[in-house]
Amino acid sequence: MHIAAVGWIYVTLMMAITEETVVAGIMTFFFYGVLPALIIIYLGGSGQRKRRREQERLRAMQERQQIAAQEDKAGTDSAT
């Protein structure tokens, strides 16, 4: 996916170079190239961010369960 974004930015850079004024070239490069590429890359990575967030949630839950089990075992050992 990143190779497509690099290709798109290259194409829009070439479009920007052909503009008559520097301001038009900068606007072309930003609005036709950088902005859409960033949006597509962000949307493309949403599944990965969701999986990472889920893994972190599961890891935290497992750590809490381990701590609770250790506390229960320590409480049982001291009571006997």
Buried (B, 14 or more C-beta within 10 A) or exposed (E): EEEEBEEBBEEBBEBBEEBEEEEEBEEBBEEBBBEBBEEBEEEEEEEEEEEEEEEEEEEEEEEEEEEEEEEEEEEEEEEE
